[in-house]
Amino acid sequence: MSSIKSFAIGNGDMYYIRHGSDNFTIIDCSLPSERSGSILAEISTQSNAKGITRFISTHPDQDHIGGLVDLDDHVGINNFYCVKNAATKQEPTVDFNHYCSLRDDANKAFYLHEGCTRRWMNQTSDERGSSGLDVLWPVTSDADFQSALADAAAGMSPNNISCILQYTVADGPRMMWMGDLETDFMEKIETKVEIPKVDVLFAPHHGRTSGKVPQAWLKLMDPGLVVIGEAPSEYLHYYADYDTITQNSCGDILFETDRNKVHIYVGDNAYSVNFLADEGRDHSDGLYYIGTLGCHER
């Protein structure tokens, strides 16, 4: 089917999807110096046999684009997906300048918005299948989103120009990324986004309380698992009513999709949870099997 990797890289986000089709997707970039070489090598190995590799930027904060120059040098980013924006920084980094170069490159950039379609992102052809990726937000004409764009263009935080990205595996799990959307902004757009049931939710803003998902959305999502990121523990919202994995405790996470379920592996062999089914699977690529999550019926 497919595999999804969430790297434990401290205060930042970086994921990849090795699709069951001829596609490979990288979501955000954060390459700490001590892991940069091994992460780039893994991405190169995992994407090697795939015909299409795309990079999706949820938004241009440094903890989501750190190491972008190195990533581009290593894999060659020819398909750069982002929300159309004019974000600026008072003290731009090399990686932010490179983000802007890719963002503004008419030959490489594809702009994400609610309901957008593209061949092999969510459309199939005779050449290769779909990646199962859909964008639920932004609605580019929305006044609240336009205000967030203006703030980012003025050098303020780009958190609220983050896209909401959904990945659906046929007969398998549905996963959702929300970048660094903040709670007050999500509450403003609460009725403007069509929220589906979700099997795995990657909590926005690294799981911070400032990015906790509104209760109305959580009821619609009914997530089988919430992945909480690596912000300092005193800033985290732990989603007490839902089953969670906390990445600053478990390390890297690998999800291997299967029919109506997903097998989960983590980096710390001492980490365990009590809400997953035990199918007795072997460990995988240096990661440790902790159990299997059943998926919503669709």
N, C-alpha and C positions, 0 to 999 in steps of 0.2 A: 504494500500500500504506500505509505509515506512515513517519513520521520521528521520530527521537529525538535530542534535543539535550542535550549535557553542557556546562555553562558552566564556563569556567576563571575562577574567582573567588577564587583564593588558598586559604586554609585553610578550606574549607567545601565543601558540596555543593549543587547545584541542577540539576535536569533537567526536561525536559518531553517528553511523548509526544503527537504529533499523530496520532491513530489513523486507520486506514483507515475505521473506522466513525464514527458521529456522536458521538465522545467526544474529550476533551482531558484529559490528566493532568499535573499538576505534582508532582514528587517532591522534597521538601525545599526549603528556601529559604535563600539566603545572598546578600544584596544589598550588595556593597561600594559605598560612596558614589559612586565614580567611574564605576560602570557601572549603577547602579540605574535611572536613567531609560531607558537603551537596552534593558535586559533587560525591564523592565516593558512597554515599548512593543512589543517583539517578542512577548512572551507574549500581549498583547492582540490583536495582529494575527493570530497563529497560531491563537488560540482563537476568533476572532470568529465563524466560520461553524459552530462546533460547538454542538450542543444541550446537551451535558452537560460541565461542567468540574469536576474533582475535585482536591483537594489531598491528597497522601499524606505524612504525617510519619513517617519511619522511627523517630525518637526525638527528645526535646526538648532537645538540646544547642544552645547558641547558634549554633554554626557550621552548624547545620541548620535553624534557625528565624530567623536574623537577617534583619530586614526583613519579617517576617510581617505586621506592622501595615500597612506600605506596600503589600504584595501584596494584602491583603484590601481595603484602600481602593481599589486600582486595578481588581481583577477581581471582587471580591465572592466570598468563599469560603462557599458554601452547602453544599458536600459535603466534610466534613473527615474524613479517614480516619487513624486512629492506633491503636496498641495501648492498651487500657484500662489506665490507670495513675493513680497519685496522686503523681507526681513533684513534688518541691519543690526550691527553690534558697535558699541562705542569702542571696544578694543577687540577687533576681529582676529581670530586665530587663523593659522594656515589652513586648518581643516574647514573653518567656516568660509573662508575665501574660496576654497575648492568646492564646497557645497554650492555657493552662489554661481560658480562657473558651470557646474553640472546642471543646476536648476534653470539657468538661462540659456542652455545649449539646445537649440531647436532640433538638433539631430539625435539628442540623447534623452531629453526630458519628456516625460508623460505626466500630465497633471491630473491628480486624483480629486474626485468629487463624488457625491452621492449618486449611485446608479451608473457610474461610468463603465464602459465596456471596452475591451481590447482583446485582439486575437492572442490567445494562449494565456492571458491573465484570467479571463472568465469566459472565453469563447474557444470553441474547438474547430480545428480544420482537418483536412485530410493529412496534413503534414505532422501534426502533434495535437495532443489533447489539452484540455483546459487545466489551469492551476487551481481552480476552485476559490479564487480570491475575489471578494466583493467589498466595495466601499459603501458604508452606511452614512458617513458624514465626512466632509462638510456639504451643506447646501450653500453654494457659493453666493447666492443672492440674499441670504439671510442677514438681517441687520446685526444680530449679535456676532455672527462670524465676521462680517465686514468690520465691526469695531475691533475684534481681535486681530484682524489683518493690519488695521491702522496702527494699533499698539506695537505690533512686531516691526512694522516699517519705521516706526519712530524710535526703535532701539530698545523697546520694552520686551518683557518676556514673550517668547513665541509659544508658550505651553498650550494656549487655547486655540491655536491654529492646527493642532494635532488632528489627524484623520482617525476615524474609527474603521478598523480593518477586520473583516471576517474571513476565515478560512474554513471551508467545508469539504470534508472528504466523503465521497459517495459511499453510502452504507457504513460510514465511520463517524468520527467526532466532528464537532464544530468548535472552533477556537476564535477568540476575539482579542485584539490589541486596541488600546485606546491612547497610546502615547502618554503625554503628561497632562491630559485634560484635568482641570481643577474642578472641585465640587461645585463651587458657586456658578461656574459657567455651565456645567452639565445640568444644573437645576434650571438655568435659563432656557436651555434647548430641550428640556425633558420631553415635551410633547411633539417635538419636531423630528425625532429620529424613530424609525421603525425598528424596534429591538426584538431579535429572535431568541429562542431558547439556545443556550450555550452550554457546551460540555466543559470547556476549559476557558476561564477568563484570566488574562494577565492583568492584574490590578493596575489601573493607571497611576502615574506619578510614583512609580516604584513601590506602590502600596501605602504611600503616605496618607495620613488623615486628611490632608489638604486636597487629596484626589480621590477620596472615598466615593464610590458609585452611589448615586441616589437610590433610595429604597424602592422607588417605583420601577426603576430599571432592573434592579436585582430580582424583583418579583417576576418580571417578564423573562429575564434570562434564565432564572432558576439554575445557576451554574452548578455542575457536578463537582467542580474543583476551582478554587481561586488560588492563583499563584501570586504570592506576595514577594515583592522585590527586596532589594538590599539597602534601602534607606536605614539609617540608625534606628534601633528598636523603639526609642522613645517617640519617634515620629510616625510609626506605623499604625495603620488601622487593620485589625486582625479579622474582620468579617466573622464575628463570633457565631453567627447563625449558619455558617457555611463551612464545608470541609476545605482546608487550606494546606498548602505547602509553602513554607517560608524559605526563600532561596538563600538568605544569609546563614541558614542552618544546614541546608542540604547540599549546597554547591550546585554544579551544573545539573540540568535536568534534560533527559531525553524522553520524548514521547514517540512510541512506535504504534502507528494506527493499525487497527484490525477491524474486522466486520463487527459493527455495533459496539466497539470498545477500543480502549487505548492502553497499552502497556507502558509503565512509567519506571524510569531508572534515574538514580541520582548519584552524585559524586562522593557523598559521605557514606561509608559502609555502616556507620552506627545510626544513621537516620532511619526512622520508621514512622508509619502512621497506622491507624487501626480501622480505616474506613474503606480500604481497597481490597478487592478480592485477590487471593493468592492462587495464581495459576502455576506456581513452581517453575518459572522461567529462569533460564541461565542469565548470568550477568552479560553485559554488552559493552564492548569497547572501553573497558576500564570503569564502567559505571555499574551500579548495583540495583538490581530489580527490587522495587518495594511494593508492587502490586498492580492491579488492573482495574481501570475505571470503566463502568458501563456507560453507554451513551443514551441520550434522549432518542426516542423514536421520532422519525420525521416522515 
